[in-house]
Amino acid sequence: MTFISYARSYEDVMLWRALKDVPAGFYVDVGANHGVYALLSAQRIAPHGRVYAFEPARNFFQRICASVGINGLYGQGTVERLAVAEAAREMNPVFDPHWSGAARLAAEGDDAPGRSSRRGGRRGARGSPPRDRRAANARRAAASRGPSAPSP
């Protein structure tokens, strides 16, 4: 099977190579996002392996399901629109519209979109959108609010 990657980090290539000699088994992708790793794993460990992908965001869940069909991977795994946590408790999913990798589960009242449990606080320079995109988003937001009132 031919494998082509356009990724900059080559994590997908490393995963492809790591699963080269795995004849069967299962792969769990928690917070699957676009489903790249789940799809690669399904192709690599097919037909004897099984992949389980969990993604709570509706748009990414739908993309993964579409990719499963496009790539002919029906029956190679399961895609669930669920969030996964270390313990069963009432949590709310929080999504950042500017950074798909910042989704997290939050306790009641803790739903600030810019916070990420991965970095332990607000996004830093590495997790921020490029400056020109942030500036464009700020201009669009200001334009949608209309003219601002003078400060007192």
C-alpha positions as CSV (number, residue, x, y, z in Angstrom):
1,M,0.0,0.0,0.0
2,T,1.4,3.4,-1.0
3,F,1.5,6.0,1.7
4,I,2.0,9.8,1.0
5,S,2.3,12.4,3.7
6,Y,2.2,16.1,3.6
7,A,2.5,16.6,7.3
8,R,5.3,18.8,8.6
9,S,6.1,16.9,11.8
10,Y,6.3,13.4,10.2
11,E,4.4,11.9,13.2
12,D,2.2,10.1,10.8
13,V,5.2,8.6,9.0
14,M,6.7,7.5,12.4
15,L,3.3,5.9,13.3
16,W,3.1,4.1,10.0
17,R,6.6,2.7,10.5
18,A,6.0,1.7,14.1
19,L,2.9,-0.3,13.2
20,K,4.7,-2.0,10.2
21,D,5.2,-5.3,12.0
22,V,2.0,-5.3,14.1
23,P,-0.1,-8.1,12.6
24,A,-3.2,-7.6,14.9
25,G,-4.2,-5.7,17.9
26,F,-6.1,-2.5,18.6
27,Y,-5.3,1.2,18.5
28,V,-7.2,3.8,20.6
29,D,-7.2,7.4,19.5
30,V,-8.7,9.6,22.2
31,G,-9.4,13.1,21.0
32,A,-9.1,12.0,17.4
33,N,-9.5,15.5,16.0
34,H,-9.2,15.0,12.2
35,G,-8.7,11.2,12.7
36,V,-5.3,11.1,10.9
37,Y,-3.8,8.6,13.3
38,A,-6.9,6.5,13.6
39,L,-7.1,6.2,9.8
40,L,-3.4,5.4,9.4
41,S,-3.7,2.8,12.1
42,A,-6.8,1.2,10.6
43,Q,-5.0,0.9,7.2
44,R,-1.9,-0.5,8.8
45,I,-3.4,-3.1,11.1
46,A,-6.2,-4.2,8.8
47,P,-7.8,-6.7,8.5
48,H,-7.0,-8.3,11.8
49,G,-6.7,-5.2,14.0
50,R,-9.3,-2.8,15.3
51,V,-9.2,1.0,15.9
52,Y,-11.3,2.9,18.3
53,A,-11.5,6.7,17.8
54,F,-13.2,9.1,20.2
55,E,-14.0,12.7,19.2
56,P,-16.6,14.8,20.9
57,A,-16.6,17.7,18.3
58,R,-19.4,17.2,15.8
59,N,-17.6,18.6,12.8
60,F,-14.5,16.5,13.4
61,F,-16.5,13.4,14.2
62,Q,-18.3,13.9,10.8
63,R,-15.0,14.3,9.0
64,I,-13.6,11.1,10.5
65,C,-16.8,9.2,9.5
66,A,-16.6,10.5,6.0
67,S,-12.9,9.6,5.8
68,V,-13.6,6.1,6.9
69,G,-16.0,5.7,4.0
70,I,-13.8,7.4,1.4
71,N,-10.9,5.2,2.4
72,G,-13.0,2.0,2.5
73,L,-12.2,1.3,6.1
74,Y,-15.7,0.2,7.2
75,G,-15.4,-2.6,9.7
76,Q,-11.9,-1.8,10.7
77,G,-12.9,0.2,13.8
78,T,-15.4,2.3,15.7
79,V,-15.8,6.0,15.7
80,E,-17.7,7.4,18.7
81,R,-18.8,11.0,19.3
82,L,-17.7,10.9,22.9
83,A,-15.3,12.6,25.2
84,V,-13.0,10.5,27.3
85,A,-11.8,11.3,30.9
86,E,-9.9,9.6,33.6
87,A,-13.0,9.3,35.8
88,A,-16.8,9.3,35.3
89,R,-18.2,12.7,36.3
90,E,-20.3,15.5,34.9
91,M,-18.1,17.6,32.6
92,N,-18.6,20.0,29.7
93,P,-16.6,20.0,26.5
94,V,-15.0,23.3,25.7
95,F,-13.9,24.1,22.1
96,D,-11.5,26.8,21.0
97,P,-12.7,28.1,17.5
98,H,-9.2,29.2,16.6
99,W,-7.2,26.1,17.6
100,S,-8.7,22.7,17.1
101,G,-6.2,21.0,19.4
102,A,-7.2,23.0,22.4
103,A,-10.5,21.2,23.1
104,R,-10.9,20.0,26.7
105,L,-13.3,18.9,29.3
106,A,-14.2,21.5,32.0
107,A,-15.9,21.4,35.3
108,E,-19.1,23.4,35.7
109,G,-18.4,27.1,35.5
110,D,-14.9,26.6,34.1
111,D,-15.6,27.1,30.4
112,A,-13.1,29.8,29.2
113,P,-12.3,28.8,25.6
114,G,-8.7,30.0,25.6
115,R,-7.6,27.7,28.4
116,S,-5.9,24.4,27.7
117,S,-5.2,21.7,30.3
118,R,-2.3,20.6,28.1
119,R,-0.3,23.7,28.8
120,G,-1.8,24.4,32.2
121,G,-3.2,27.8,31.4
122,R,-3.8,30.2,28.6
123,R,-2.3,29.5,25.2
124,G,1.3,30.5,24.9
125,A,3.2,31.6,21.8
126,R,3.4,28.1,20.4
127,G,-0.3,27.4,20.8
128,S,-1.5,30.8,19.5
129,P,-2.8,31.4,16.1
130,P,-0.4,33.4,13.9
131,R,-0.4,37.1,14.7
132,D,-1.8,38.2,11.3
133,R,-4.8,35.8,11.8
134,R,-5.4,37.1,15.3
135,A,-5.3,40.7,14.1
136,A,-7.7,39.8,11.3
137,N,-10.1,38.1,13.7
138,A,-10.0,41.1,16.1
139,R,-10.8,43.5,13.2
140,R,-13.7,41.3,12.1
141,A,-15.0,41.1,15.6
142,A,-14.8,44.9,16.0
143,A,-16.5,45.5,12.7
144,S,-19.4,43.2,13.6
145,R,-20.0,45.1,16.9
146,G,-20.3,48.4,14.9
147,P,-18.9,51.7,16.0
148,S,-17.8,51.8,19.6
149,A,-19.0,54.3,22.1
150,P,-16.5,56.9,23.4
151,S,-14.8,56.0,26.7
152,P,-16.0,57.9,29.8
